[in-house]
Amino acid sequence: MSLKLLALDTTTEACSAAISIDGEISQQYQVAPREHTHLILNMIERLLHDAGLSSKDIDVIAFARGPGSFMGVRVAAGVVQGIAFAHSIPVVPVSSLAAMAGVAMQETGKSQVLTAIDARMGEVYWGAYVQNQAGQIVLQGEEGVVAPAQAPIPAQGEWVTAVTGWGSYAEVMKPALGERCIVSLDECFPSAEAVARLAVPVYENGGAVTAAQAIPVYLRDNVASKPKVAS
């Protein structure tokens, strides 16, 4: 019986959806900030139509759980919960930073990637990933939200840097790597295709969760807090 997996990502400026049927992946992808709510539903509808499926035919849903844009992270989680609750479909949450690393590895053919998403307020969401001999993308240390100058750059090895907007952070972060930065992808975004590739083995190994457990990961605790009123 074929495995039919729907994957979504809306965590950065890029918006994408993908369907994987036994490892064959079709994707809808567009870089369109602030249009994710409208785009993602249309992308899902087109993918299901082209595959001759309806949402109830999906075996598992995967989504980029964050970190990333506060509203973007919530969009994917909300859509996934709606579909999963309606049809009792299991869910696989995937780190958006891991998905970025997957995109970078596929593009460059390299196996060590430092990922950074602009977190605003002078900080970045940060993660270091290595692809092991089994082809798994493995987090080194922990993901976090840090000032660029405090990013925990590994002391050894050659690395690809994959970021959503290196911009003004370049002069702070690149010198710490020096010649060990072998490729720099300055506009790299997660994709639903990468989410799907990461999610399949998790699902096959029993790592899916219920719709109620499909929650966003922000990393920054105060991301939704309201400004304090002076007394």
N, C-alpha and C positions, 0 to 999 in steps of 0.2 A: 504494500500500500504506500503510495507516494506521500511525502511530507510536504504540506503546503504551509508556508510561513509568510506572513505579512510583516514588513519592517517599516518603521517610520523614524524620521529625524527632523526636528524643527528647532534645534538648540542654538544655531548660529544664524548668520545671514542666509545660509543655504536652506532650502526646504526640499525634502525628498521622501519618496515612498518606493518600496520595492516588494516584489513577490518572488519568493524562492520556491521552486517546485523540484524537489530532489536535487538541489544544488544548482539548477539552472535559474539564473536571476534576471528579472526584467525590472528596470528602474525608471521612475520619473524624477527629474532633478531640475531645480531652478534656483539661482541666487536672486532672491527678491525679499529684502528686509521689510518687515511689517506687513507682509501679505500671507503669512503662513496659514492662518485660520481658514482663509478662502482656498488657498492652493492645495493644502493637504487633503481635503475632502475630495476635491476634483481628481487629484492624482490617484487616490485609492479607488475611486469609481472607475477611472479609465483602466487601471491595472486589472481590476476584477473583471471588467467587461472583456478586455483583450484575452484574458486567460479562461474565459467561459465559466467564471466562478461567481458566487455570491459570498457575502461576509460569513455566512454560517458554514461555508465549506472550508474555512481556514482552520488549520489544526493548532496553530500557535501564533501569537503576535509578539514581535520584538520592537523595542523602542529605545532611542537614545534618552537616557534618564537624566542627563546633565553630567557635569555642570555646563552652564552656558547662559544665554539670555533668559532672564527671569520669566518673561511672558512666553518665550519660545519653548522653554522646558515644560511649562504648564500646558501648552497647546497639545503636544504629542501625548502627554500623560492623560489628558482629558479625553482625547479621541480614542486612545487605546482602552481606557476603562469603559467607555461607552460601548464599544464593540464587544469587548471581552465579557462584560456583565450580561449583555443581551443574549450571548450565545454560549456562555460558560466556557470560554476559550482561555487556556493558560497563557501566561505572559512571561517573557524574558526581558528584564531591564538590562541595558548595556551602557557602559560609560561612554559619553560622547568623546572624551579624550582618547579612550581606547579605539573608538571608531576612526578618529583622526589619524592615529598611529597606523591603523590598517590601511587607510587611504594612502598615506605617505609611503608605507612599505611596498604597496602594490605599484605605486608610481615610480619609485626609485630603485626597487629591488634590494634595498638595504634592510637590515634587521634590527637596528637600534634607533629609536626615535624619541626626541624630546618634544612634547606637545605643550602649547600655551594658547589659551583663549583669553582675550581681553575681558577682564572682570570689572572694568571701570574703577573709579576711585583710586587710580594709580597702582592697581594690582592685576595679576593674571591667575587664571586657573591653570594648574601645572601638573604634568605627569610624565614619567619616563617609562618607556616600554621597550621590551626586547622580544623578538620572535625566537622561540626555542626550536630545537631540532624536530619537534613534532608539529611545528607550524603554528603553535599556540602563541598568542600575543599576551605577554605576561607583564604586569605592573611591577616596577622596581621601586620599593619603598611605598610611599603613600601619595595619593592625589591631594592637592591642597590649593589654597588661595594665598598667594604671597606677593610681596613687593618684588619686582623683577630682579633687583639687586640681591635679594635673599633666596632666589630660586635654588633648590638643592641640586645643582648640576653634578652629575657623577664625576669622580676624580680621574677616571680612566676610560679609554675606549673612544672610538670614532662614532659620531652621532649625526643623524639628520635632524634638523629643527623644522617642525611643522607648526605653524601658527596661523590664527585667523586674521591677524593684523599686527605684524611685527612692529612696524612704524617707529614710534619714539622709543620703544623698548630695546631696539636693536643695539644701540650704543652701550646699553647697560648689560645685556645678556650675552651678546656674541663674544666680547673679549674674554669672558670666562672660559669659553671653549677654545678660542683661537683656531689653530689648524685642525683641531679635532672636530670642527663643524665641517663635514664633508659635502653636505648639500643643505641648502636653506630654502624651504618652501614657505614663502611669505604670505600667501593667500591660500591656505589649505583648510578645507572644511570637512566635517564628518559627512557621511552619506548613509542612506538607508541600505545600500548594497553592502557596505562595510559592517553595518549593524547586523544584517542578516547572516553574513559569514561568521561573525562572532557568536551569534545566538544559537545557531544550529547545534554545535557540540554541547553547549550548555543545556539545551533542551533534551538532547539525546542522553545526557548524563543525569537527568532528573533535576535540573536546576531551575525549572520554571516556577513561577509563583501565581497566586490567584489575582484576579482583577483588583481586589481591595489592597493588595500589597504592591501594586504597580504605581509607586509614588516617585515624584521627582527627587533628585539629589542636587542641592544648590551649593554645597560646601561652605558658603558664607552664611552664617547663622542669622545675621541681621539684614538679609537681603530684602525682606518684606516689612521690616519694622518702620513705624511711622516716626517722623521727626519729633523729638521731645519738645514740649512746650515749656518755655522758661517760667519759673514760678516768681 
